[in-house]
Amino acid sequence: MNVGKSIKVAMAMRDMNPSLLAEKMGVSRQYVSNLIHSKQIGIGTISKLSDVLNMKVSDFLALGED
């Protein structure tokens, strides 16, 4: 599972850029960039990403499967 890939694919599906995702999450654009490049992300953050992207957690995570 590659959460960074999940984020990139989900943003592309929603025609969203990192700045817009950051705004919707209430975080900085740098934080989103760090998430994309992070090896591990906590379940709370994954849940928040899923909510903002209007997806089930399982569907969001499936986007990053190899």
HELIX and SHEET records of a PDB file:
HELIX    1   1 VAL A    3  MET A   13  1                                  11    
HELIX    2   2 PRO A   18  MET A   25  1                                   8    
HELIX    3   3 ARG A   29  HIS A   37  1                                   9    
HELIX    4   4 ILE A   43  VAL A   52  1                                  10    
HELIX    5   5 VAL A   57  ALA A   62  1                                   6    
END                                                                             
